[in-house]
Amino acid sequence: MKLLHLDTSALGDHSVSRQLTSAIVARWQAGLDGLEVEYRDLDRDPIPHLSGRTLAGSDELERARSEATMQQFLDADAIVLGAPMYNFGIPSTLKAWIDRVAVNGRTFRYTANGPEGLAGGKRVVIVASAGGQHGGQPTDFVEPYLRQVFGFLGITDIEVVRADGIGMSPEHREAAIAQALGSLPEPLRDAA
């Protein structure tokens, strides 16, 4: 089984989403023999945002990087994604990654009956962290957006681990992390 571990937080060692994605990956590594993990830090090594040159394919290096990002996504059986909330949405580095993997004819297509996802069969675990209490609220544009994007690509096996209120006080942060650590998903045994 191939697992793609994506981190997007700009907070480095102070990041709750990074702490939780690492805990999930460590749990899966301990529970699945032969698990192959590929790690990508979109803060440390960001993908350039889309531009006219990107869409035109006129930059060879950019085209090669985009193809490598797409192939890394397609090869993954599971994705563990750290998605902290920044100003009610996802980090722009995550949006740039999504723009590389949501490609007509590769991961979805339009049909007479509407769009059809082509990247199904994957499992996605989203670690959503936020300074305030946003889970299930109208102010949460992280979880609904990511569910929509991955669903559009044909991925229906989506789980969310939440850590809300981490910016409210040290006690809130500690409680949110403890609650999230208590709800980490188990690896799928038959996926190995």
ABEGO torsion letter per residue (X at the ends): XBBBBBBABAAEAABAAAAAAAAAAAAAAAABBGBBBBBBBAAABBBBBBBAAAAAGABAAAAAAAAAAAAAAAABABBBBBBBBBGGBBBAAAAAAAAAABBBGAABBBBAAEBBBAABGBBBBBBBBBABBABGBAABAAAAAAAAAAAAAGBABBBBBBBBGAAABAAAAAAAAAAAAAABBBBBAAAX
